[in-house]
């Protein structure tokens, strides 16, 4: 695979999707676990919004690797490694990316192990990790405008 330019439209769509999903999580009753637990639909909604935010974030990282560097990666954890290797993420950010990927994989493949208190904790106190990763991607894209194709 040869490097080309990142598609501005793809970047904008993924960024908007992550932000929309995080906003949706924040509309849930997250003041206390009891409040979150008061309606069983809250857990299903939180899980869906969180998974979709993470997947859009990973798709953004995959797009940067594929288009910006010509590197194809299939597994989510491999995206973080590639982004570190290419200097998009620091080692510490790469570790956070891999942690987020592992959590998403648990939500999808080991869903029965994700407890309501754990999901509540992530949604009420850890959304900043996703936002930090998104900001890192945005800073990198802004620092490399020559890598972005803004045409339609």
C-alpha positions as CSV (number, residue, x, y, z in Angstrom):
1,X,0.0,0.0,0.0
2,X,1.3,3.4,-1.0
3,X,0.9,6.5,1.2
4,X,-1.5,9.1,-0.2
5,X,-3.4,12.0,1.4
6,X,-5.8,11.7,4.3
7,X,-9.3,12.4,3.3
8,X,-10.6,15.5,5.0
9,X,-14.2,14.4,4.9
10,X,-13.3,11.0,6.5
11,X,-11.4,12.8,9.3
12,X,-14.3,15.2,9.9
13,X,-16.9,12.4,10.0
14,X,-14.9,10.3,12.4
15,X,-14.1,13.2,14.7
16,X,-17.8,14.3,14.7
17,X,-18.9,10.8,15.4
18,X,-16.6,10.4,18.5
19,X,-17.8,13.8,19.8
20,X,-21.5,12.9,19.2
21,X,-21.1,9.6,21.0
22,X,-19.4,11.2,24.0
23,X,-22.1,13.9,24.2
24,X,-24.7,11.1,24.2
25,X,-23.0,9.4,27.1
26,X,-23.0,12.6,29.0
27,X,-26.8,12.8,28.7
28,X,-27.1,9.6,30.7
29,X,-27.7,9.9,34.5
30,X,-24.1,9.6,35.7
31,X,-24.1,11.4,39.0
32,X,-24.3,8.2,41.0
33,X,-24.2,4.5,40.2
34,X,-27.6,4.2,41.8
35,X,-29.0,6.8,39.4
36,X,-27.3,5.0,36.5
37,X,-28.7,1.7,37.7
38,X,-32.2,3.0,38.0
39,X,-33.1,2.2,34.4
40,X,-31.6,-0.9,32.8
41,X,-31.6,0.8,29.4
42,X,-28.8,3.2,30.7
43,X,-26.2,0.4,30.6
44,X,-27.2,-0.7,27.1
45,X,-27.1,2.9,25.8
46,X,-23.8,3.6,27.6
47,X,-22.2,0.5,26.2
48,X,-23.4,1.3,22.6
49,X,-22.3,4.9,22.7
50,X,-18.9,4.0,24.2
51,X,-18.2,1.2,21.8
52,X,-19.2,3.4,18.8
53,X,-17.0,6.3,20.1
54,X,-14.0,3.9,20.4
55,X,-14.5,2.3,17.0
56,X,-14.7,5.7,15.3
57,X,-11.5,6.7,17.2
58,X,-9.8,3.5,16.0
59,X,-11.0,4.1,12.4
60,X,-9.5,7.5,12.6
61,X,-6.2,6.1,13.6
62,X,-6.4,3.4,11.0
63,X,-7.1,6.1,8.3
64,X,-4.0,8.0,9.4
65,X,-1.9,4.9,9.1
66,X,-3.3,3.7,5.8
67,X,-3.5,7.0,3.9
68,X,-0.7,8.9,5.6
69,X,1.8,6.2,5.7
70,X,0.6,3.4,3.5
71,X,0.4,1.0,6.4
72,X,-2.5,-1.4,6.6
73,X,-3.4,-2.6,10.1
74,X,-6.4,-4.9,10.8
75,X,-6.4,-5.3,14.6
76,X,-7.2,-2.3,16.8
77,X,-4.2,-2.9,19.1
78,X,-2.0,-2.9,16.1
79,X,-3.2,0.6,15.1
80,X,-1.7,2.0,18.3
81,X,1.6,0.3,17.7
82,X,1.8,1.6,14.1
83,X,0.9,5.1,15.3
84,X,3.7,5.0,17.8
85,X,6.2,3.7,15.2
86,X,5.2,6.6,12.9
87,X,5.5,9.2,15.5
88,X,1.8,10.1,15.6
89,X,1.5,8.9,19.2
90,X,4.1,8.9,22.0
91,X,4.8,5.6,23.8
92,X,2.5,6.6,26.6
93,X,-0.3,7.6,24.2
94,X,0.2,4.3,22.4
95,X,-0.2,2.4,25.6
96,X,-3.5,4.3,26.3
97,X,-4.6,3.5,22.7
98,X,-3.9,-0.2,23.3
99,X,-5.8,0.0,26.6
100,X,-8.8,1.5,24.9
101,X,-8.6,-1.1,22.2
102,X,-8.5,-3.9,24.8
103,X,-11.5,-2.4,26.5
104,X,-13.5,-2.3,23.3
105,X,-12.6,-5.9,22.6
106,X,-13.8,-6.9,26.0
107,X,-17.1,-5.1,25.4
108,X,-17.6,-6.9,22.1
109,X,-16.1,-10.4,22.8
110,X,-16.3,-10.7,26.6
111,X,-19.4,-8.6,27.1
112,X,-20.6,-10.8,29.9
113,X,-17.5,-9.7,31.9
114,X,-18.2,-6.0,31.7
115,X,-20.1,-5.1,34.8
116,X,-22.5,-2.2,35.3
117,X,-20.2,-0.6,37.9
118,X,-17.2,-0.9,35.6
119,X,-19.1,0.6,32.7
120,X,-20.5,3.4,34.9
121,X,-16.9,4.1,36.1
122,X,-15.6,4.4,32.5
123,X,-18.5,6.6,31.4
124,X,-18.5,8.9,34.5
125,X,-14.7,9.2,35.0
126,X,-12.7,8.1,32.0
127,X,-14.2,9.8,28.9
128,X,-11.2,12.2,29.2
129,X,-9.0,9.4,27.9
130,X,-10.9,9.2,24.6
131,X,-11.0,13.0,24.4
132,X,-7.2,13.2,25.0
133,X,-6.6,10.6,22.2
134,X,-8.9,12.6,19.8
135,X,-7.0,15.8,20.6
136,X,-3.7,14.1,19.9
137,X,-4.9,13.1,16.5
138,X,-6.2,16.6,15.8
139,X,-2.9,18.1,16.8
140,X,-1.0,15.7,14.6
141,X,-3.3,16.4,11.6
142,X,-3.1,20.2,12.2
143,X,0.7,19.9,12.3
144,X,0.8,18.0,9.0
145,X,-1.7,19.9,6.7
146,X,0.2,18.7,3.6
147,X,-1.1,15.2,4.4
148,X,-4.7,16.1,4.1
149,X,-6.8,16.3,1.0
150,X,-9.7,18.7,1.6
151,X,-11.3,18.3,-1.8
152,X,-14.6,16.6,-2.2
